[in-house]
Amino acid sequence: MEIKELEKVQHAGIFGTLSQLGHEQVVFCHDEVTGLKSIIAIHNTVLGPALGGTRMWNYATEQEALTDVLRLSRGMTFKASISGINLGGGKAVIIGDAKTMKTEAFLRRFGKFVNSLNGKYITAEDVNMKTSDMEYLFMETKHVTGLPESMGGGGDPSPVTAYGVYMGMKAAAKKVYGNDSLTGKRVSVQGVGQVGMHLVEYLVKENADVFITDIFEDKVKELAQRFNVTGVGQQEIYDLDVDIYAPCALGATLNDNTIPRLKCNIVAGAANNQLKEETKHGYMLLDKSVVYAPDFLINAGGLMNVYQEYMGNYNRKRVFEQAEKIYTTCLNILNLAEADKISSQEAAIRLAEKRIADVGRIRMSR
C-alpha cells in the first residue's frame, strides 16, 4: 500500500477505510458492568501475530478513538517490519479516564476480550497503562507482554524506547552535522512522561542544552529541577531556536500550524504518528530542510523489549544491543531518502512494505 492521507480515507466509511489502510480486523469491545469501551485493531499479520500496546485515553469522541487505533496499529506494522522483527501490527485503545475507571474487574474484562482473539493480537502497556495493569490482564490471557520482571517479564520498556530514540537522534545529528555528538546541542523535548524523562536523562548525560514541556506543569517543574534543564510553555516549544525538536507526547504535532514555526534542523522524538498527514507534512519538513527521523523507526525500542519477552529467555542487555542498531538503520534511511529525493517517512515505509511483501511471497509459496 502506498502512503495515504488518513484524513481523506476516513470519508470512505468504516470498511472502505479499513480496506485502504490495509487493516485485517477491528474488534469493538463493550462491557456494561465495568464500563469498558475498547477497540482492538489488527492491521497486518503477514510477519507474525499482531503485537501492540493498549492505550487508555479520555477521547472526546468514539470516532477520535477509532482514528487513533487505526493509525497506531498501522504504525506498529511498519515498526516491526523495519526493525526486522517477526511480528504484525496491532493496537488497542480503551476509552475513559485511567485515573478513575481502572479496577481489577475492568482490566480483567479487557483481558478476556484480548484472549478471545486466540493469540492473533498480543497486548502490552502504552499510554496510561502500567506493568502492574498487565498483571491483571495476565490473569485472563497469556497473550500479554510487558509483565513485571518479578514475573519473568521485561518490566518497564520506556528506558529501551528512549535509548532507541536517542540513537536515532544521534544518527540524524551525524547526517546534519557530520558527527553524532549532542554535546552543546539545544534540544526541546515535548512530553516528559516515562519515555521523555529517560530521553532527557540521556541528553543531560551528554551535556546537551535541554528544554522541556508537558501538559502537567508540576512534572515540568520537578524534572527541570532534577536534571537542571529549562521548562517552557506548551505552545512556546514550537518557537524555540533549537537544533533538535523531540516530540514525545501524543501524535500529529507536526502539522500545517506548527511546521512553519519550527526553528530546528532535526525532528527526532518518541511520539507515534507525529506527522498529521504523512505525505504533506513529510514533504513540508523536507522543503524546510529539516531532517526527520521517522517515528516508527526510532521509537521501536519498546517493541524490541516486549518481543524479547514474547520469545522467552528475556535478556535486558541483548535488548539494548538491538536498540542500538536503530542508529545504523536510521542513517541508512536518511541517506536513501536523500538519494531518491523523497521524504524520510516515505523511504522508511517503502522499506517496511518491501519486507512484508517479500516475506509474504515466501510464505505463500509453501
RODO-2510 file (C-alpha; in nm, 4 decimals, decimal comma):
residues 366
     n   res          X          Y          Z
     1     m     0,0000     0,0000     0,0000
     2     e     0,1328     0,3436    -0,0899
     3     i     0,1313     0,6299     0,1620
     4     k    -0,2209     0,7636     0,2052
     5     e    -0,3605     1,0645     0,3825
     6     l    -0,5707     0,9253     0,6654
     7     e    -0,7930     1,2334     0,6746
     8     k    -0,9109     1,1534     0,3198
     9     v    -0,9737     0,7825     0,3582
    10     q    -1,1867     0,8309     0,6682
    11     h    -1,4646     0,9550     0,4400
    12     a    -1,4769     0,6159     0,2670
    13     g    -1,6781     0,4646     0,5535
    14     i    -1,5510     0,2082     0,8048
    15     f    -1,4949    -0,0814     0,5629
    16     g    -1,3608     0,1494     0,2938
    17     t    -1,1154     0,2952     0,5422
    18     l    -1,0043    -0,0493     0,6597
    19     s    -0,9514    -0,1577     0,3009
    20     q    -0,7487     0,1472     0,2056
    21     l    -0,5335     0,1370     0,5186
    22     g    -0,4885    -0,2372     0,4871
    23     h    -0,6444    -0,3494     0,8162
    24     e    -0,7435    -0,7124     0,8593
    25     q    -0,9734    -0,6867     1,1591
    26     v    -1,1178    -0,4350     1,4043
    27     v    -1,2907    -0,5515     1,7220
    28     f    -1,5219    -0,3306     1,9282
    29     c    -1,5368    -0,4412     2,2917
    30     h    -1,8046    -0,3319     2,5406
    31     d    -1,8907    -0,4425     2,8923
    32     e    -2,1781    -0,2615     3,0601
    33     v    -2,0995    -0,3834     3,4129
    34     t    -1,7433    -0,2446     3,4283
    35     g    -1,7998     0,0408     3,1838
    36     l    -1,5310    -0,0897     2,9493
    37     k    -1,5294     0,0522     2,5962
    38     s    -1,2379    -0,0577     2,3840
    39     i    -1,1297    -0,1005     2,0233
    40     i    -0,8681    -0,3536     1,9108
    41     a    -0,7255    -0,3009     1,5618
    42     i    -0,5238    -0,5677     1,3810
    43     h    -0,3516    -0,4156     1,0803
    44     n    -0,1305    -0,6850     0,9296
    45     t    -0,0209    -1,0335     1,0373
    46     v     0,1994    -1,1362     0,7432
    47     l     0,5165    -1,1335     0,9554
    48     g     0,3546    -1,2800     1,2653
    49     p     0,0847    -1,2162     1,5280
    50     a    -0,0052    -0,8522     1,5813
    51     l     0,1651    -0,7063     1,8867
    52     g     0,0993    -0,3571     2,0148
    53     g     0,0241    -0,1860     2,3417
    54     t    -0,3065    -0,0798     2,4906
    55     r    -0,3578     0,2930     2,5308
    56     m    -0,6183     0,4346     2,7707
    57     w    -0,7293     0,7868     2,6928
    58     n    -1,0316     1,0056     2,7590
    59     y    -1,1113     1,0570     2,3908
    60     a    -1,3505     1,3366     2,3041
    61     t    -1,5433     1,1134     2,0630
    62     e    -1,5573     0,7462     1,9639
    63     q    -1,4514     0,8464     1,6109
    64     e    -1,1377     1,0020     1,7565
    65     a    -1,0603     0,6757     1,9357
    66     l    -1,1149     0,4751     1,6152
    67     t    -0,8908     0,7063     1,4149
    68     d    -0,6192     0,6773     1,6777
    69     v    -0,6241     0,2979     1,6969
    70     l    -0,6184     0,2658     1,3168
    71     r    -0,3189     0,4980     1,2872
    72     l    -0,1350     0,3362     1,5774
    73     s    -0,1876    -0,0226     1,4594
    74     r    -0,0692     0,0635     1,1080
    75     g     0,2409     0,2249     1,2566
    76     m     0,3117    -0,0918     1,4556
    77     t     0,3169    -0,2949     1,1330
    78     f     0,5859    -0,0685     0,9889
    79     k     0,7733    -0,0553     1,3199
    80     a     0,8040    -0,4337     1,3439
    81     s     0,8921    -0,4745     0,9781
    82     i     1,1641    -0,2119     0,9575
    83     s     1,3158    -0,3412     1,2822
    84     g     1,3467    -0,6933     1,1420
    85     i     1,1009    -0,8312     1,3969
    86     n     0,8711    -1,1194     1,3043
    87     l     0,5510    -0,9615     1,4306
    88     g     0,2495    -0,7968     1,2759
    89     g     0,0950    -0,4667     1,3722
    90     g    -0,1893    -0,4201     1,6168
    91     k    -0,3038    -0,1805     1,8846
    92     a    -0,5839    -0,1343     2,1351
    93     v    -0,7401     0,1737     2,2858
    94     i    -0,9619     0,1967     2,5909
    95     i    -1,1939     0,4966     2,6107
    96     g    -1,2110     0,6596     2,9529
    97     d    -1,0320     0,8212     3,2453
    98     a    -0,7464     0,5993     3,3598
    99     k    -0,7340     0,7691     3,6992
   100     t    -1,0916     0,6792     3,7936
   101     m    -1,2018     0,3803     3,5829
   102     k    -0,9240     0,1235     3,6123
   103     t    -1,0131    -0,1546     3,8539
   104     e    -0,9219    -0,5223     3,8695
   105     a    -1,2560    -0,6218     3,7159
   106     f    -1,2251    -0,3571     3,4438
   107     l    -0,8771    -0,4721     3,3407
   108     r    -0,9547    -0,8431     3,3629
   109     r    -1,2621    -0,7936     3,1435
   110     f    -1,0411    -0,6347     2,8817
   111     g    -0,8024    -0,9271     2,9203
   112     k    -1,0868    -1,1648     2,8320
   113     f    -1,1521    -0,9718     2,5121
   114     v    -0,7825    -0,9988     2,4193
   115     n    -0,7947    -1,3704     2,4939
   116     s    -1,0938    -1,4176     2,2636
   117     l    -0,8674    -1,3386     1,9669
   118     n    -0,6684    -1,6570     2,0362
   119     g    -0,3243    -1,5011     2,0014
   120     k    -0,3818    -1,3086     1,6801
   121     y    -0,3348    -0,9955     1,8934
   122     i    -0,0825    -0,9680     2,1768
   123     t    -0,1079    -0,6662     2,4021
   124     a     0,1346    -0,4673     2,6175
   125     e     0,1412    -0,1399     2,8060
   126     d     0,1112     0,2007     2,6443
   127     v    -0,0103     0,5463     2,7496
   128     n    -0,1811     0,5368     3,0913
   129     m    -0,1215     0,1623     3,1274
   130     k     0,1458     0,0158     3,3558
   131     t     0,3264    -0,3134     3,4066
   132     s     0,1084    -0,3663     3,7148
   133     d    -0,2018    -0,3418     3,4901
   134     m    -0,0571    -0,6165     3,2707
   135     e    -0,0651    -0,8468     3,5727
   136     y    -0,4464    -0,8265     3,5811
   137     l    -0,4681    -0,8911     3,2061
   138     f    -0,2386    -1,1905     3,2515
   139     m    -0,4957    -1,3433     3,4856
   140     e    -0,7288    -1,3770     3,1858
   141     t    -0,4940    -1,4228     2,8907
   142     k    -0,1437    -1,5422     2,8095
   143     h    -0,1364    -1,3086     2,5118
   144     v     0,0172    -1,0190     2,7033
   145     t     0,3710    -0,8844     2,7355
   146     g     0,5279    -0,6068     2,9399
   147     l     0,4936    -0,8048     3,2613
   148     p     0,6991    -0,7121     3,5693
   149     e     1,0485    -0,8571     3,5966
   150     s     0,9368    -1,0449     3,9086
   151     m     0,7064    -1,2479     3,6828
   152     g     0,9753    -1,3176     3,4263
   153     g     0,8789    -1,0238     3,2060
   154     g     1,0828    -0,7398     3,0648
   155     g     0,9463    -0,4793     3,3032
   156     d     0,9177    -0,1148     3,2052
   157     p     1,0091    -0,0778     2,8343
   158     s     1,0410     0,3017     2,8443
   159     p     1,4209     0,3151     2,9058
   160     v     1,4745     0,0993     2,5949
   161     t     1,2330     0,3124     2,3902
   162     a     1,4152     0,6264     2,4996
   163     y     1,7515     0,4732     2,4157
   164     g     1,6366     0,3913     2,0621
   165     v     1,5123     0,7490     2,0168
   166     y     1,8462     0,8740     2,1464
   167     m     2,0262     0,6532     1,8909
   168     g     1,8024     0,7841     1,6117
   169     m     1,8662     1,1398     1,7233
   170     k     2,2407     1,0828     1,7127
   171     a     2,2118     0,9302     1,3637
   172     a     2,0223     1,2384     1,2448
   173     a     2,2912     1,4598     1,4005
   174     k     2,5547     1,2625     1,2097
   175     k     2,3632     1,3284     0,8884
   176     v     2,3230     1,7018     0,9521
   177     y     2,6415     1,7993     1,1333
   178     g     2,8906     1,5361     1,0183
   179     n     2,9313     1,3896     1,3683
   180     d     2,6848     1,2442     1,6152
   181     s     2,7844     1,4355     1,9270
   182     l     2,4934     1,6045     2,1048
   183     t     2,7185     1,7956     2,3443
   184     g     2,6138     2,1594     2,3380
   185     k     2,3182     2,0907     2,1080
   186     r     1,9933     2,2647     2,2011
   187     v     1,7166     2,0031     2,2248
   188     s     1,3484     2,0635     2,3012
   189     v     1,1566     1,7665     2,4423
   190     q     0,7778     1,7843     2,4193
   191     g     0,6264     1,5458     2,6731
   192     v     0,8200     1,4162     2,9707
   193     g     0,6333     1,1001     3,0603
   194     q     0,8344     0,7855     3,1204
   195     v     0,9992     0,7808     2,7761
   196     g     1,0527     1,1557     2,7576
   197     m     1,2018     1,1581     3,1054
   198     h     1,4549     0,8859     3,0195
   199     l     1,5401     1,0666     2,6948
   200     v     1,6131     1,3833     2,8923
   201     e     1,8413     1,1782     3,1158
   202     y     2,0407     1,0506     2,8168
   203     l     2,0666     1,4023     2,6742
   204     v     2,1799     1,5584     3,0002
   205     k     2,4498     1,2936     3,0397
   206     e     2,5853     1,4023     2,7000
   207     n     2,5770     1,7682     2,8071
   208     a     2,3061     1,8804     2,5682
   209     d     2,1167     2,2019     2,6471
   210     v     1,7623     2,0717     2,7092
   211     f     1,4204     2,2426     2,7146
   212     i     1,1112     2,0530     2,8298
   213     t     0,7348     2,0934     2,8311
   214     d     0,4354     1,8815     2,9288
   215     i     0,0627     1,9143     2,9917
   216     f     0,1405     1,8574     3,3594
   217     e     0,3215     2,1694     3,4796
   218     d     0,4197     2,0143     3,8124
   219     k     0,6094     1,7427     3,6278
   220     v     0,7941     2,0069     3,4244
   221     k     0,8983     2,1889     3,7407
   222     e     1,0105     1,8688     3,9094
   223     l     1,2217     1,7446     3,6185
   224     a     1,3621     2,0894     3,5410
   225     q     1,4990     2,0998     3,8933
   226     r     1,6140     1,7362     3,8982
   227     f     1,8037     1,7489     3,5673
   228     n     1,8907     2,1207     3,5652
   229     v     1,7064     2,1798     3,2376
   230     t     1,4731     2,4611     3,1275
   231     g     1,0954     2,4278     3,1461
   232     v     0,8867     2,6128     2,8846
   233     g     0,5189     2,6543     2,7948
   234     q     0,3281     2,4061     2,5815
   235     q     0,2992     2,6423     2,2845
   236     e     0,6392     2,8023     2,3341
   237     i     0,8082     2,4717     2,2475
   238     y     0,7372     2,5189     1,8747
   239     d     0,9026     2,8612     1,8578
   240     l     1,2310     2,7823     2,0333
   241     d     1,5530     2,8317     1,8404
   242     v     1,6948     2,4803     1,8844
   243     d     1,8947     2,2220     1,6949
   244     i     1,6583     1,9310     1,7612
   245     y     1,2865     1,9099     1,8361
   246     a     1,1814     1,5856     2,0064
   247     p     0,8032     1,5248     2,0129
   248     c     0,7434     1,2677     2,2886
   249     a     0,3755     1,3228     2,3719
   250     l     0,0747     1,2334     2,1543
   251     g     0,0737     1,2404     1,7748
   252     a     0,0021     1,4931     1,4980
   253     t     0,2197     1,7688     1,6452
   254     l     0,3778     1,8191     1,3009
   255     n     0,1057     1,9924     1,1039
   256     d     0,0145     2,2997     0,8990
   257     n     0,0276     2,5251     1,2043
   258     t     0,3431     2,4026     1,3760
   259     i     0,5883     2,3190     1,0974
   260     p     0,6231     2,6813     0,9772
   261     r     0,7074     2,7802     1,3361
   262     l     0,9874     2,5298     1,3856
   263     k     1,3425     2,6644     1,4128
   264     c     1,5364     2,3388     1,4156
   265     n     1,7481     2,1240     1,1861
   266     i     1,6241     1,7871     1,3136
   267     v     1,2981     1,6328     1,4338
   268     a     1,3525     1,3110     1,6301
   269     g     1,1162     1,2014     1,9049
   270     a     0,9293     0,9138     2,0658
   271     a     0,5676     1,0045     1,9862
   272     n     0,3742     0,7868     1,7422
   273     n     0,2227     0,9370     1,4253
   274     q     0,3983     1,2710     1,4591
   275     l     0,3045     1,3756     1,1045
   276     k    -0,0622     1,4696     1,0939
   277     e    -0,0652     1,3934     0,7201
   278     e     0,2182     1,1635     0,6158
   279     t     0,2827     1,2840     0,2622
   280     k     0,2040     1,6513     0,3002
   281     h     0,3848     1,7132     0,6260
   282     g     0,6741     1,4817     0,5474
   283     y     0,7467     1,6926     0,2418
   284     m     0,6858     2,0184     0,4273
   285     l     0,9743     1,9231     0,6557
   286     l     1,1853     1,8242     0,3562
   287     d     1,1155     2,1584     0,1845
   288     k     1,2135     2,3340     0,5063
   289     s     1,5433     2,1358     0,5081
   290     v     1,4524     1,9726     0,8375
   291     v     1,5824     1,6168     0,8752
   292     y     1,3068     1,3920     1,0109
   293     a     1,3904     1,0646     1,1860
   294     p     1,0791     0,8502     1,1179
   295     d     0,8964     0,7913     1,4463
   296     f     0,8064     0,4256     1,3947
   297     l     1,1725     0,3513     1,3309
   298     i     1,3411     0,5273     1,6200
   299     n     1,0772     0,4558     1,8865
   300     a     1,0898     0,0798     1,8210
   301     g     1,2941     0,0047     2,1347
   302     g     0,9822    -0,0685     2,3368
   303     l     0,8637    -0,3193     2,0774
   304     m     1,2068    -0,4823     2,0775
   305     n     1,1807    -0,5135     2,4537
   306     v     0,8425    -0,6881     2,4566
   307     y     0,9369    -0,9021     2,1566
   308     q     1,2311    -1,0439     2,3508
   309     e     0,9914    -1,1174     2,6359
   310     y     0,7437    -1,2787     2,3976
   311     m     1,0167    -1,5027     2,2535
   312     g     1,1243    -1,6184     2,6020
   313     n     1,4626    -1,6116     2,7770
   314     y     1,4465    -1,2337     2,8214
   315     n     1,7843    -1,0579     2,8366
   316     r     1,7939    -0,6830     2,9018
   317     k     2,1489    -0,6414     2,7705
   318     r     2,0552    -0,8079     2,4417
   319     v     1,7557    -0,5743     2,4037
   320     f     1,9706    -0,2627     2,4411
   321     e     2,2147    -0,4041     2,1865
   322     q     1,9286    -0,4463     1,9416
   323     a     1,8029    -0,0926     2,0099
   324     e     2,1500     0,0430     1,9386
   325     k     2,1145    -0,0812     1,5799
   326     i     1,8447     0,1832     1,5273
   327     y     2,1348     0,4245     1,4709
   328     t     2,2543     0,2441     1,1565
   329     t     1,9045     0,1810     1,0209
   330     c     1,8076     0,5449     1,0699
   331     l     2,1222     0,6735     0,8985
   332     n     2,0624     0,4368     0,6064
   333     i     1,7034     0,5593     0,5706
   334     l     1,8122     0,9244     0,5740
   335     n     2,0751     0,8545     0,3073
   336     l     1,8219     0,6615     0,0965
   337     a     1,5706     0,9450     0,1194
   338     e     1,8346     1,1965     0,0115
   339     a     1,9490     0,9806    -0,2807
   340     d     1,5924     0,9224    -0,4043
   341     k     1,4827     1,2806    -0,3307
   342     i     1,1884     1,1646    -0,1219
   343     s     1,0830     1,2263     0,2369
   344     s     1,2394     1,0075     0,5033
   345     q     0,8906     0,8909     0,6048
   346     e     0,8238     0,7663     0,2531
   347     a     1,1649     0,5982     0,2368
   348     a     1,1048     0,4179     0,5671
   349     i     0,7568     0,2998     0,4681
   350     r     0,8828     0,1715     0,1338
   351     l     1,1472    -0,0360     0,3098
   352     a     0,8982    -0,1699     0,5652
   353     e     0,6434    -0,2605     0,2982
   354     k     0,9093    -0,4320     0,0865
   355     r     0,9997    -0,6694     0,3710
   356     i     0,6337    -0,7537     0,4296
   357     a     0,5807    -0,8216     0,0583
   358     d     0,8979    -1,0310     0,0294
   359     v     0,8180    -1,2441     0,3347
   360     g     0,4566    -1,2744     0,2252
   361     r     0,5638    -1,4233    -0,1086
   362     i     0,7890    -1,6738     0,0682
   363     r     0,5072    -1,7911     0,2956
   364     m     0,2586    -1,8192     0,0103
   365     s     0,4999    -2,0460    -0,1773
   366     r     0,4888    -2,3175     0,0908
***
